[in-house]
């Protein structure tokens, strides 16, 4: 008989949840790439009449909340 290893984890073992302190928006873009976020920010800033946009790097959102 083979026993499979188990790993007991809890939310307390994870990194602390952080608040990005962003205001609500019509659209939210999440990415691991700062280059992508910067490009979208530049394109959105140059255009007019678009919905509001918030950008966040997924690397900062390590907690499952």
GUGU-482200 format. One record per residue (C-alpha): residue number from 0; chain; x, y, z. Coordinates in pm, 1 decimal. Layout:
+-----+----+----------+----------+----------+
|   i | ch |        x |        y |        z |
+-----+----+----------+----------+----------+
| NUM |  A |        X |        Y |        Z |
...
+-----+----+----------+----------+----------+
//
This chain:
+-----+----+----------+----------+----------+
|   i | ch |        x |        y |        z |
+-----+----+----------+----------+----------+
|   0 |  A |      0.0 |      0.0 |      0.0 |
|   1 |  A |    126.9 |    343.9 |    -87.8 |
|   2 |  A |     61.1 |    646.9 |    125.3 |
|   3 |  A |     45.0 |    980.1 |    -50.8 |
|   4 |  A |    208.9 |   1273.2 |    123.3 |
|   5 |  A |    -27.4 |   1542.9 |    238.8 |
|   6 |  A |     36.0 |   1908.3 |    297.4 |
|   7 |  A |   -186.9 |   2079.0 |    550.0 |
|   8 |  A |   -210.1 |   2453.6 |    490.5 |
|   9 |  A |   -430.5 |   2730.0 |    616.8 |
|  10 |  A |   -497.5 |   3089.9 |    517.5 |
|  11 |  A |   -282.2 |   3199.5 |    810.7 |
|  12 |  A |     20.9 |   3042.3 |    639.5 |
|  13 |  A |    -20.9 |   3261.8 |    331.5 |
|  14 |  A |    106.3 |   3614.6 |    280.3 |
|  15 |  A |   -106.0 |   3882.4 |    442.9 |
|  16 |  A |   -387.4 |   4024.5 |    233.0 |
|  17 |  A |   -320.9 |   4381.0 |    117.5 |
|  18 |  A |   -557.8 |   4653.6 |      8.0 |
|  19 |  A |   -446.6 |   4823.1 |   -314.2 |
|  20 |  A |   -656.7 |   5127.2 |   -216.0 |
|  21 |  A |   -799.9 |   5171.0 |   -563.3 |
|  22 |  A |  -1133.6 |   5332.0 |   -632.5 |
|  23 |  A |  -1399.2 |   5132.7 |   -822.3 |
|  24 |  A |  -1387.8 |   5133.1 |  -1202.1 |
|  25 |  A |  -1584.2 |   4999.4 |  -1497.4 |
|  26 |  A |  -1293.0 |   4777.4 |  -1607.1 |
|  27 |  A |  -1011.3 |   4607.3 |  -1417.1 |
|  28 |  A |   -700.2 |   4461.0 |  -1580.1 |
|  29 |  A |   -474.6 |   4222.3 |  -1390.9 |
|  30 |  A |   -137.6 |   4109.8 |  -1522.7 |
|  31 |  A |    197.9 |   3981.7 |  -1401.2 |
|  32 |  A |    371.0 |   4202.4 |  -1658.3 |
|  33 |  A |    440.0 |   4564.9 |  -1568.1 |
|  34 |  A |    506.4 |   4628.3 |  -1938.5 |
|  35 |  A |    155.0 |   4518.4 |  -2032.0 |
|  36 |  A |      3.6 |   4732.6 |  -1759.1 |
|  37 |  A |    208.8 |   5036.0 |  -1866.6 |
|  38 |  A |    108.0 |   4987.6 |  -2230.8 |
|  39 |  A |   -261.1 |   4963.1 |  -2147.2 |
|  40 |  A |   -234.7 |   5267.4 |  -1919.1 |
|  41 |  A |    -70.0 |   5471.6 |  -2195.6 |
|  42 |  A |   -325.2 |   5365.2 |  -2457.4 |
|  43 |  A |   -616.7 |   5429.0 |  -2222.8 |
|  44 |  A |   -480.4 |   5770.1 |  -2125.6 |
|  45 |  A |   -443.6 |   5872.9 |  -2490.0 |
|  46 |  A |   -800.3 |   5775.0 |  -2582.5 |
|  47 |  A |  -1113.2 |   5966.9 |  -2492.6 |
|  48 |  A |  -1458.8 |   5849.1 |  -2399.4 |
|  49 |  A |  -1351.0 |   5511.0 |  -2263.3 |
|  50 |  A |  -1486.7 |   5350.1 |  -1944.6 |
|  51 |  A |  -1284.6 |   5398.8 |  -1627.8 |
|  52 |  A |   -994.5 |   5156.3 |  -1581.2 |
|  53 |  A |   -794.5 |   5021.6 |  -1288.0 |
|  54 |  A |   -472.8 |   4824.0 |  -1330.1 |
|  55 |  A |   -304.7 |   4591.3 |  -1080.4 |
|  56 |  A |     -6.0 |   4359.9 |  -1081.8 |
|  57 |  A |   -104.1 |   4004.7 |   -987.2 |
|  58 |  A |    225.9 |   3956.4 |   -805.2 |
|  59 |  A |     95.5 |   4189.6 |   -531.5 |
|  60 |  A |   -217.7 |   3978.7 |   -483.5 |
|  61 |  A |    -71.0 |   3666.7 |   -322.8 |
|  62 |  A |   -345.6 |   3606.3 |    -67.6 |
|  63 |  A |   -653.7 |   3409.1 |   -184.0 |
|  64 |  A |   -892.2 |   3684.7 |    -68.3 |
+-----+----+----------+----------+----------+
//
